[in-house]
Amino acid sequence: MSIKNVHFILARPQMGENIGSVARAIKNFNITKLRIVNPKCNWPNQKAIAISVGAKDILRVSKIYNSIEEAVADLDVVFASTSRIRKVNKKVISILELKKKITNKQEIGILFGPENSGLSNDEINCADYLVKIPTNYKFSSINLSHCAILFSFELFKFFSNKNVAFINTYKSSLAKKSQINKFINFIIQELDKRGFLQPNHKRKSMIRNINNIFHRMNLSEQEIRILLGIFATLNDFNKKS
């Protein structure tokens, strides 16, 4: 089973802009299957296409259904998003528990209600679980696309079987200790000329602090050159003024 088995289902969405935002949100996390049930806006919707930016392909292949029952008919397990606890006989889980309820070879549906009211009690009949996102209990309603991106991220983490490594393309090597020491010695010489390292009995501790500052910064060779240029320029400026 992979993330390709995940289907996001929007029930009665009201605004094309929100549908486009959901498409963009789920594509960020490699989810490509979007189902739309009885949209209240015109469809196809130009505002949805405009907001989706690079996720237009998801909207083009999204499927339209007349009922939730039809939209989930081929799925094995359905999770319905809710911002409130319902008086229904349904297991309520946190979104953080979502991964514990997914097993191999399942077709998974993530169901969302309309923006103004959420899913009705009748519309969650088909759901195996109600999923609540931990929030400020005094303000628990979340924007549709924001809710979708939180679900997408949790699913993406579950289906990513390896740690994601980010490669920094910055080219300059770390400065050697000798380069840092040369730079610090230059600073100390200039500070001595200006009488900064005074009184004399504090000079040693001040130099120690200067060393600690620059040695713990992991400066690159390029950054050392820039800093030398800055201090040299300031020194020349002071001499002229």
Sequence and secondary structure as in RCSB ss.txt:
>XXXX:A:sequence
MSIKNVHFILARPQMGENIGSVARAIKNFNITKLRIVNPKCNWPNQKAIAISVGAKDILRVSKIYNSIEEAVADL
DVVFASTSRIRKVNKKVISILELKKKITNKQEIGILFGPENSGLSNDEINCADYLVKIPTNYKFSSINLSHCAIL
FSFELFKFFSNKNVAFINTYKSSLAKKSQINKFINFIIQELDKRGFLQPNHKRKSMIRNINNIFHRMNLSEQEIR
ILLGIFATLNDFNKKS
>XXXX:A:secstr
  GGGEEEEEES   HHHHHHHHHHHHTTT  EEEEES SS SS HHHHHHHGGGHHHHHH EEES HHHHTTT 
SEEEEE SS  SSS EEEEGGGGGGG  TT  EEEEE  TTT   TTTTTT SEEEE    TTS    HHHHHHH
HHHHHHHHH  S           B  HHHHHHHHHHHHHHHHHTT S SHHHHHHHHHHHHHHHHTS  BHHHHH
HHHHHHHHHHHHHHH 
